[in-house]
Amino acid sequence: QVRLEESGGGSVQAGGSLRLSCGIFGVMSSGYCMGWFRQAPGKEREFVSSIDSVDNTQYADSVKGRFTFSRNGLYLQMNSLKPEDTGMYYCTTGYDCRSPRFWGQGTQVTVSS
C-alpha cells in the first residue's frame, strides 16, 4: 500500500509562484508513474503533469512553460500563476499516468487576481 501526502499549497497573487511537494509512504513499484492532478471548484479533476518510470515528462497544455515537475524531491514548481490555476492539487502514482491508482488528500492552491 502506498500513501501520498502533498504540501506547499497556499494563496498567492497572479504572477506569483508556489512549489508543491509530494511525500511517499510505503513501498512503491519501480514501474510507477508519478503525477499531479487538480480540481477547480465545480469542475472535474484534470491532469496537470506526470513523469513515468523512464523519466518521460508530460504537461497539460494549460501549464506548459509555467510548471515544472521534478522527480528529484517530487516537487511541482508553479510559476506565473493565474487565477484559473486555483484548485485542489493532488499527487498521484500508479502504473497508468492518466488513471493512477493512488491519490493523496490534496493541497489547496488559490490564485487571486
C-alpha positions in Angstrom: 0.0 0.0 0.0 1.2 3.5 -0.8 0.2 6.7 0.9 0.9 10.1 -0.6 1.0 13.4 1.2 1.0 16.8 -0.5 2.4 20.0 0.9 3.2 23.5 -0.2 -0.2 24.8 -1.2 -1.3 28.3 -0.2 -2.6 31.7 -1.5 -0.7 33.8 -4.0 -1.4 36.7 -6.3 -1.5 36.3 -10.0 2.0 36.1 -11.5 3.4 34.6 -8.3 4.9 31.2 -7.7 4.4 28.1 -5.5 6.2 24.8 -5.1 4.2 21.7 -4.2 5.9 18.7 -2.8 4.7 15.1 -2.5 5.8 12.7 0.2 5.6 9.0 -0.4 5.0 6.4 2.4 5.1 2.7 1.8 6.5 0.5 -1.0 6.3 1.8 -4.5 6.9 -0.2 -7.7 9.8 0.9 -9.8 7.4 1.0 -12.7 5.1 3.5 -11.2 4.4 6.9 -12.9 4.2 10.0 -10.6 1.7 12.7 -11.4 -0.2 15.7 -10.4 -3.9 16.4 -11.0 -6.1 19.3 -9.9 -9.7 20.1 -9.4 -11.2 23.5 -9.5 -14.5 24.3 -7.7 -17.4 22.9 -9.7 -15.2 21.3 -12.3 -13.9 17.8 -12.9 -10.4 16.7 -11.9 -7.9 17.3 -14.7 -4.4 16.1 -15.5 -1.6 18.6 -14.8 1.7 16.7 -15.2 3.4 13.3 -15.0 6.8 11.6 -15.0 6.9 8.0 -16.0 9.3 5.3 -15.0 11.8 6.2 -17.7 11.5 9.9 -16.9 9.3 11.0 -19.8 7.5 14.1 -18.6 4.2 15.4 -19.8 2.3 18.6 -19.1 -1.3 19.8 -19.7 -1.3 22.5 -22.4 -2.6 25.0 -19.9 0.5 24.7 -17.7 3.3 24.2 -20.3 6.1 26.7 -19.9 4.9 27.7 -16.4 5.0 24.5 -14.4 7.9 22.1 -13.9 7.7 18.6 -12.4 10.8 17.2 -10.9 11.3 13.5 -9.9 14.1 14.6 -7.6 12.1 15.6 -4.5 8.8 15.1 -6.4 8.0 18.7 -6.4 5.8 20.7 -8.8 7.2 24.2 -9.3 4.4 26.5 -10.4 5.4 29.9 -11.9 3.4 32.7 -13.5 0.3 31.5 -11.7 -3.1 32.6 -13.0 -6.5 32.7 -11.2 -7.6 29.7 -13.4 -4.9 27.7 -11.7 -6.9 27.8 -8.5 -8.0 24.4 -7.2 -7.1 21.4 -5.1 -3.9 19.7 -6.3 -3.4 16.0 -5.9 -0.2 13.9 -6.0 -0.8 10.6 -7.7 1.0 7.4 -8.5 0.4 4.1 -10.3 1.2 2.2 -13.5 -1.2 4.4 -15.6 -0.1 8.0 -15.6 -3.6 9.2 -16.7 -5.6 6.9 -14.4 -3.4 6.5 -11.3 -4.3 4.1 -8.6 -3.1 6.1 -5.6 -4.1 9.6 -4.6 -3.1 12.0 -1.9 -5.6 14.0 0.1 -4.8 17.2 -1.8 -3.4 20.6 -1.1 -5.3 23.9 -1.9 -3.9 26.5 -4.3 -5.6 29.8 -4.5 -4.5 32.5 -7.0 -6.1 35.9 -6.7 -6.2 38.5 -9.5 
